[in-house]
Amino acid sequence: MIKDLIGKLTDAFLKDEKSNIGKLFLIVDEQLTALKNSLTTAEQWRDIDAARGKSLDLLGDNVAQNRGRATDEIYRVLIRGKVARNASDGTTNRIIEALAKTLNCKPSEINIVSSKENNQDEPAAIIVKKAPIEALSKVGMSETQFSNIVQKTVAAGVRVAYVDLNGTFCFSSSASTKETSEYGFSSDGKDGGTLGGIFRPEDDYPLPI
């Protein structure tokens, strides 16, 4: 930028960065660069995935979602969830869509069934048979916190019976036969069953939802 500024001078001035006016332009150039960087950062932080700290708080205020004690990672989940729940009509597909948007994962990573579909007699209850374990671990969300988010997403009067956080991996039923299904060992790092497990913090604080 400094060369562009000096180049715009008339021939009455010495067009050299080491001249007095060149040194003045160097100071101006530094200030303009700092301002440009600040504006770029401000624009980026309007994106929920890039915003941090106070900037993220402002995005939460826009949808009336308090932070509480949530980290930036979990607060992003809460903000997405607040928006997604407002668009959900309580049907299973919409619940899955809302949770997928909340956790920034694919709908295929979540499976929800009614208690009756799982051969249980409890009315107005659902079971999360498949949960996005990788997405939960990525943001450091506990199973209790996730269960509370699911409960807030379902329709009023519907209870979340439980959330299954087990993986899909399984061994062959025969010791001499290799498991060849999609739930066995991976052949290329892209297929194979998944392991269960989730982050369990010592201080499993409640979320402001």
C-alpha positions in Angstrom: 0.0 0.0 0.0 2.9 2.4 0.8 4.1 2.3 -2.8 0.6 3.1 -4.1 0.4 6.1 -1.8 3.8 7.4 -2.8 2.9 6.8 -6.5 -0.1 9.1 -6.2 2.2 12.0 -5.3 2.7 14.8 -7.8 6.2 15.2 -9.3 6.7 18.1 -7.0 7.5 15.6 -4.2 10.4 13.1 -3.9 8.8 9.7 -4.4 11.0 7.8 -2.0 10.0 5.9 1.1 13.0 7.3 2.9 12.0 10.9 2.3 10.1 12.9 4.9 6.8 12.5 3.2 7.6 8.8 2.6 8.1 8.3 6.3 4.8 10.0 7.0 3.1 7.7 4.6 4.7 4.7 6.4 2.9 5.8 9.6 -0.3 6.2 7.7 0.1 2.9 6.1 0.6 1.1 9.5 -2.6 2.7 10.8 -4.6 1.8 7.7 -3.4 -1.8 7.8 -4.3 -2.0 11.5 -7.8 -0.6 10.8 -8.3 -3.0 7.9 -7.3 -6.0 10.1 -9.7 -4.9 12.8 -12.6 -4.5 10.3 -11.8 -7.9 8.8 -11.8 -9.5 12.3 -15.1 -7.8 13.2 -16.7 -9.1 10.0 -15.4 -12.7 10.6 -16.7 -12.6 14.2 -20.2 -12.0 13.0 -20.0 -15.7 12.0 -21.0 -17.9 15.0 -18.3 -20.4 14.2 -15.6 -17.7 14.3 -16.9 -15.4 17.1 -15.3 -15.6 20.5 -15.8 -14.0 23.9 -17.8 -10.8 24.0 -18.5 -11.0 20.3 -20.2 -14.4 20.8 -22.2 -13.0 23.7 -23.6 -10.3 21.4 -24.8 -13.0 19.0 -26.4 -14.8 21.9 -28.1 -11.7 23.0 -29.7 -11.4 19.5 -31.6 -14.6 20.1 -32.1 -14.1 23.9 -29.8 -17.0 24.8 -27.8 -16.6 28.0 -24.3 -17.9 28.3 -24.3 -18.9 31.9 -21.1 -20.8 32.6 -20.8 -22.3 29.1 -17.6 -22.2 27.2 -17.5 -20.6 23.7 -17.8 -24.1 22.1 -20.9 -25.0 24.1 -22.4 -21.5 23.9 -22.3 -21.8 20.1 -24.3 -25.0 20.5 -26.9 -23.2 22.7 -27.2 -20.3 20.2 -27.8 -22.7 17.3 -30.2 -24.7 19.4 -32.3 -21.7 20.3 -32.7 -20.8 16.6 -33.3 -24.4 15.6 -35.9 -25.1 18.3 -38.0 -22.1 17.1 -38.3 -23.8 13.7 -39.1 -27.3 15.0 -42.7 -28.6 15.0 -42.0 -31.5 17.4 -42.1 -34.3 14.8 -39.3 -36.8 14.8 -37.7 -35.6 11.6 -37.8 -32.0 12.7 -36.3 -32.9 16.1 -33.5 -34.6 14.3 -33.0 -31.7 12.0 -33.0 -29.3 14.9 -30.4 -31.3 16.9 -28.2 -31.7 13.8 -28.2 -27.9 13.3 -27.6 -27.4 17.0 -24.5 -29.6 17.1 -23.4 -28.8 13.6 -23.5 -32.4 12.4 -25.3 -34.5 9.8 -28.9 -35.7 10.5 -27.8 -39.2 9.7 -25.7 -39.2 12.9 -28.8 -39.0 15.0 -31.6 -41.6 15.3 -34.7 -41.2 17.5 -37.5 -43.7 18.1 -40.5 -43.8 20.3 -40.6 -46.0 23.3 -43.2 -48.2 21.7 -41.0 -48.8 18.7 -38.4 -50.0 21.1 -40.8 -52.5 22.7 -41.4 -50.3 25.8 -44.8 -49.4 27.1 -44.2 -45.8 28.3 -46.4 -43.4 26.3 -45.2 -40.0 25.1 -41.6 -40.9 25.4 -38.7 -41.1 23.0 -35.3 -42.8 22.9 -32.2 -41.4 21.2 -30.8 -44.6 19.8 -27.9 -43.0 18.0 -26.2 -39.8 19.1 -23.4 -37.7 17.4 -20.7 -38.8 19.9 -17.9 -37.1 17.9 -19.7 -33.8 17.7 -20.4 -33.9 21.5 -16.8 -34.7 22.3 -15.6 -32.0 20.0 -17.3 -29.3 22.0 -16.9 -31.0 25.4 -20.5 -31.5 26.1 -21.6 -34.1 28.8 -24.3 -36.7 28.3 -26.5 -34.9 30.9 -26.2 -31.6 29.0 -27.0 -33.3 25.7 -30.0 -35.0 27.3 -31.3 -31.6 28.5 -30.9 -30.1 25.0 -32.9 -33.0 23.5 -35.6 -32.6 26.2 -35.9 -28.9 25.3 -36.2 -29.8 21.6 -39.0 -32.3 21.9 -42.7 -31.3 22.2 -44.2 -30.4 25.6 -45.3 -33.4 27.4 -42.9 -35.8 25.7 -40.2 -37.3 27.9 -36.7 -38.3 26.8 -36.5 -41.8 28.3 -32.7 -42.2 27.7 -29.9 -41.4 25.3 -27.9 -44.3 23.9 -24.2 -43.3 23.7 -22.8 -46.7 22.8 -20.8 -47.1 19.6 -21.7 -49.3 16.7 -18.5 -51.5 16.7 -19.0 -55.2 17.1 -16.8 -58.4 16.8 -17.7 -61.3 14.7 -20.0 -63.9 16.2 -17.5 -66.6 15.3 -13.9 -66.6 16.5 -12.6 -68.0 13.2 -14.6 -65.6 11.0 -13.7 -62.0 10.3 -16.5 -59.5 10.7 -17.3 -58.1 7.3 -20.2 -55.9 8.1 -20.1 -52.1 8.4 -19.8 -52.5 12.1 -16.5 -54.4 12.1 -12.9 -53.1 11.9 -12.1 -50.4 9.4 -10.4 -51.2 6.2 -9.4 -47.7 5.2 -10.1 -45.5 8.1 -13.4 -44.4 6.6 -15.7 -47.3 7.3 -16.1 -49.7 10.2 -18.0 -49.5 13.5 -17.6 -46.7 15.9 -16.6 -46.7 19.6 -18.8 -45.2 22.3 -17.7 -42.7 25.0 -18.2 -39.1 25.8 -16.6 -36.2 27.8 -17.6 -36.3 31.5 -16.4 -33.2 33.3 -15.9 -33.1 37.1 -18.1 -30.1 37.2 -21.1 -31.1 35.1 -22.9 -27.7 35.3 -26.5 -27.1 34.1 -27.0 -25.2 30.8 -29.2 -22.1 30.7 -31.9 -23.5 28.4 
